[in-house]
Amino acid sequence: MSSIEQVGTFNLGARRVKRLGYGAMQLAGPGVFGPPKDRDAALAVLREAVASGVDHIDTSDFYGPHITNQLIREALHPYREGLTIVTKVSAKRGADGSWLPAFSREELTQAVHDNLRNLGLEVLDVVNLRSMFNVHHPEEGSLEAPLRVLADLQKQGLIRHIGLSNVTRTQVLEGREVCDIVCVQNQYNLAQRGDDALIDELARDGIAYVPFFPLGGFTPLQSSTLSDVAARLGATPMQVALAWLLRRSPNILLIPGTSSVAHLRENLAAAELKLPDDVLGALDTVASIGST
Ligand SMILES: NC(=O)c1ccc[n+]([C@@H]2O[C@H](COP(=O)([O-])OP(=O)(O)OC[C@H]3O[C@@H](n4cnc5c(N)ncnc54)[C@H](OP(=O)(O)O)[C@@H]3O)[C@@H](O)[C@H]2O)c1
C-alpha cells in the first residue's frame, strides 16, 4: 500500500478522495500574486503530488490571478481519471494584489468560466463559494443569492458540486437549505480550533471539512510543545500537525500547501505517522496557548 493510501478516503461529492491532498495556492508569486519565482519547480510539485497518489487538489482562479490554474493545466492536463480539482469563487484581485469581493451574478458566472478555461475542463468538480463579508475570517451575512447563482450554473452542467468557505455555522445551515453542500473549507489547525463543534456536526452528516492553513498558513505553526512531540516521535512538527488533523475527525480532508518538492514529500509522509494517545493532551495545549 502506498504511503498516502494509509490515510483512507472520505466523500467529496460523488467521489471518494484520499484524506491527504494538496493545496496549490503557494504556487503563485509572493502574496499569491503574479508568477512563481521558479516555474519549473511549481510544475514539478504538481506532477510529484499526483505521481505520489494525490487525487484532490485545491485551487482558485484568483490565485495569481489565473496563474495557479494555468500551472495545474500545464503540469497535469489531460487529468488522471479520478483526480478531483476543487476551486473557489467570489473574490477578485485588485491591481495591487488586494482581495476584493466578487459576489454578483455576472462576477460569479465569469469566475466559473475563467476556472473552466484556465483548468481546461468542461465541468468543475467542486466549486466553493468563499464568503467575503470579511476577507480574513467568517462574518455573518446571507449567502443565499450567490449560492442560487452557483445552483443555476450547476443546473447548466458547469458545476458538479457546491461547497462553502470562510463561513459561520449559520451560513452553513442557510446554505444547506439552498442547495446540497458537499464540503466546508475554513481556517483550522492545531492552534486555531474555533470550528471544533462544526467539524463534529458536519461529520455526523457526512459532509467533508477541509481546513485551510492546516500548517498555519503563511507563517507555519511554531510551538515548543509541537516541536517536543515531533522530536519524541522522530517526525517533523509539520508532520505532527497533519497527523493530528487526520486523527481529529474522519471527515477532515487535508490540502497542505507548498511550493517545494521536499516539503511536499515531507507532508505526504505524514500518512505514515500514527499519533499515540499519550501525546494528544499535550497537543491540545497548543490551541489554548496558541502558537508561539
Ligand atoms: N478558502 C480559503 O479562504 C483559503 C485560504 C487560504 C488557503 N486556502 C487553501 O488551503 C491550502 C493550504 O493553505 P496554505 O498553503 O496557505 O497554508 P498551509 O498549508 O498551512 O502552509 C503553507 C506554508 O507552509 C510552508 N510549508 C509547507 N510544508 C512545509 C514543511 N513540510 N515544512 C516547512 N514549511 C512548510 C509553505 O512554504 P513552502 O512553500 O516553502 O513549503 C507555506 O509557507 C492552500 O493551498 C489553498 O488551496 C484556502
The ligand as an ORCA input file, in Angstrom:
! r2SCAN-3c Opt
* xyz 0 1
  N     -10.661     29.090      1.377
  C      -9.754     29.982      1.706
  O     -10.072     31.116      2.036
  C      -8.319     29.594      1.686
  C      -7.373     30.449      2.282
  C      -6.057     30.053      2.281
  C      -5.672     28.843      1.704
  N      -6.604     28.054      1.125
  C      -6.254     26.731      0.540
  O      -5.632     25.964      1.559
  C      -4.395     25.442      1.082
  C      -3.439     25.320      2.254
  O      -3.161     26.592      2.794
  P      -1.735     27.297      2.673
  O      -0.923     26.624      1.646
  O      -1.955     28.743      2.535
  O      -1.149     27.096      4.129
  P      -0.516     25.837      4.888
  O      -0.757     24.587      4.129
  O      -0.967     25.930      6.278
  O       1.032     26.194      4.906
  C       1.737     26.619      3.801
  C       3.022     27.237      4.292
  O       3.766     26.255      4.984
  C       5.026     26.057      4.349
  N       5.266     24.625      4.379
  C       4.567     23.652      3.756
  N       5.066     22.439      4.065
  C       6.094     22.650      4.890
  C       7.012     21.790      5.543
  N       6.942     20.474      5.405
  N       7.969     22.352      6.338
  C       8.040     23.690      6.491
  N       7.192     24.559      5.908
  C       6.224     24.040      5.103
  C       4.881     26.608      2.950
  O       6.099     27.125      2.485
  P       6.894     26.388      1.269
  O       6.201     26.777      0.017
  O       8.273     26.952      1.396
  O       6.838     24.921      1.547
  C       3.895     27.751      3.203
  O       4.577     28.890      3.679
  C      -3.945     26.444      0.018
  O      -3.017     25.888     -0.854
  C      -5.263     26.823     -0.611
  O      -5.568     25.887     -1.619
  C      -7.924     28.404      1.128
*
